[in-house]
Amino acid sequence: MIEICIGSACHLKGSYQVIQEFKALLEEHKIDNEVELKSSFCLGSCGEGVSVRINEVIHSVDVHQVRKFFEEYVRDSL
């Protein structure tokens, strides 16, 4: 499961765009039925980018780095 924060701070940092990018990447790699994408309010890590939780680990994702993050933390872990 991938949780993406939609709280105030992450919303301002582009969480909607990050969600759309993740949806597109899951579909592109044909794993949208295998990986659950979920929005969540504050994940408690409001510092840098949009907070994304995968396997209970919270990452900070810049809206311009979603594809690179996806390849490193999602695609390669399947």
C-alpha positions as YAML, in Angstrom:
chain: A
units: angstrom
residues:
- id: 1
  name: MET
  ca: [0.00, 0.00, 0.00]
- id: 2
  name: ILE
  ca: [1.12, 3.53, -0.79]
- id: 3
  name: GLU
  ca: [-0.27, 6.33, 1.35]
- id: 4
  name: ILE
  ca: [0.08, 9.92, 0.19]
- id: 5
  name: CYS
  ca: [-0.54, 12.78, 2.57]
- id: 6
  name: ILE
  ca: [-3.20, 15.29, 1.59]
- id: 7
  name: GLY
  ca: [-2.89, 17.42, 4.73]
- id: 8
  name: SER
  ca: [-2.46, 21.18, 4.50]
- id: 9
  name: ALA
  ca: [1.33, 21.30, 4.20]
- id: 10
  name: CYS
  ca: [1.54, 18.48, 1.66]
- id: 11
  name: HIS
  ca: [-1.39, 19.87, -0.29]
- id: 12
  name: LEU
  ca: [0.53, 23.11, -0.73]
- id: 13
  name: LYS
  ca: [3.60, 21.13, -1.83]
- id: 14
  name: GLY
  ca: [1.68, 19.35, -4.60]
- id: 15
  name: SER
  ca: [0.14, 16.20, -3.14]
- id: 16
  name: TYR
  ca: [-2.62, 16.18, -5.79]
- id: 17
  name: GLN
  ca: [0.01, 16.15, -8.55]
- id: 18
  name: VAL
  ca: [1.94, 13.38, -6.76]
- id: 19
  name: ILE
  ca: [-1.23, 11.28, -6.50]
- id: 20
  name: GLN
  ca: [-1.96, 11.75, -10.21]
- id: 21
  name: GLU
  ca: [1.62, 10.79, -11.11]
- id: 22
  name: PHE
  ca: [1.44, 7.64, -8.96]
- id: 23
  name: LYS
  ca: [-1.89, 6.64, -10.53]
- id: 24
  name: ALA
  ca: [-0.44, 7.05, -14.01]
- id: 25
  name: LEU
  ca: [2.71, 5.09, -13.14]
- id: 26
  name: LEU
  ca: [0.76, 2.24, -11.57]
- id: 27
  name: GLU
  ca: [-1.36, 2.00, -14.71]
- id: 28
  name: GLU
  ca: [1.65, 2.34, -17.01]
- id: 29
  name: HIS
  ca: [3.39, -0.57, -15.28]
- id: 30
  name: LYS
  ca: [0.12, -2.53, -15.12]
- id: 31
  name: ILE
  ca: [0.30, -2.94, -11.35]
- id: 32
  name: ASP
  ca: [-2.67, -0.76, -10.43]
- id: 33
  name: ASN
  ca: [-4.54, -3.92, -9.34]
- id: 34
  name: GLU
  ca: [-1.63, -5.07, -7.17]
- id: 35
  name: VAL
  ca: [-0.73, -1.86, -5.35]
- id: 36
  name: GLU
  ca: [-3.29, 0.04, -3.29]
- id: 37
  name: LEU
  ca: [-2.99, 3.83, -3.53]
- id: 38
  name: LYS
  ca: [-4.55, 5.69, -0.65]
- id: 39
  name: SER
  ca: [-4.70, 9.28, 0.55]
- id: 40
  name: SER
  ca: [-4.15, 10.10, 4.20]
- id: 41
  name: PHE
  ca: [-4.23, 13.16, 6.36]
- id: 42
  name: CYS
  ca: [-1.05, 14.28, 8.08]
- id: 43
  name: LEU
  ca: [1.58, 11.57, 8.29]
- id: 44
  name: GLY
  ca: [3.63, 13.70, 10.69]
- id: 45
  name: SER
  ca: [6.51, 14.51, 8.38]
- id: 46
  name: CYS
  ca: [5.75, 17.97, 7.04]
- id: 47
  name: GLY
  ca: [9.31, 19.14, 6.45]
- id: 48
  name: GLU
  ca: [10.37, 18.94, 2.82]
- id: 49
  name: GLY
  ca: [8.14, 17.44, 0.14]
- id: 50
  name: VAL
  ca: [4.91, 15.48, 0.02]
- id: 51
  name: SER
  ca: [4.86, 12.72, 2.64]
- id: 52
  name: VAL
  ca: [4.49, 9.22, 1.20]
- id: 53
  name: ARG
  ca: [4.31, 6.10, 3.39]
- id: 54
  name: ILE
  ca: [5.34, 2.74, 1.99]
- id: 55
  name: ASN
  ca: [5.69, -0.28, 4.28]
- id: 56
  name: GLU
  ca: [5.42, 1.94, 7.37]
- id: 57
  name: VAL
  ca: [8.38, 4.08, 6.22]
- id: 58
  name: ILE
  ca: [7.65, 7.75, 5.52]
- id: 59
  name: HIS
  ca: [9.45, 9.37, 2.60]
- id: 60
  name: SER
  ca: [9.47, 12.95, 1.41]
- id: 61
  name: VAL
  ca: [8.74, 13.16, -2.32]
- id: 62
  name: ASP
  ca: [9.28, 16.21, -4.50]
- id: 63
  name: VAL
  ca: [6.64, 16.59, -7.22]
- id: 64
  name: HIS
  ca: [9.37, 16.58, -9.87]
- id: 65
  name: GLN
  ca: [10.94, 13.34, -8.60]
- id: 66
  name: VAL
  ca: [7.89, 11.05, -8.53]
- id: 67
  name: ARG
  ca: [9.00, 8.81, -11.42]
- id: 68
  name: LYS
  ca: [12.49, 8.32, -9.95]
- id: 69
  name: PHE
  ca: [11.00, 7.62, -6.50]
- id: 70
  name: PHE
  ca: [8.50, 5.18, -8.01]
- id: 71
  name: GLU
  ca: [11.21, 3.26, -9.85]
- id: 72
  name: GLU
  ca: [13.39, 3.02, -6.75]
- id: 73
  name: TYR
  ca: [10.84, 2.31, -4.03]
- id: 74
  name: VAL
  ca: [7.81, 0.78, -5.75]
- id: 75
  name: ARG
  ca: [8.63, -0.90, -9.05]
- id: 76
  name: ASP
  ca: [11.92, -2.40, -7.92]
- id: 77
  name: SER
  ca: [10.39, -3.77, -4.71]
- id: 78
  name: LEU
  ca: [7.76, -5.88, -6.50]
...
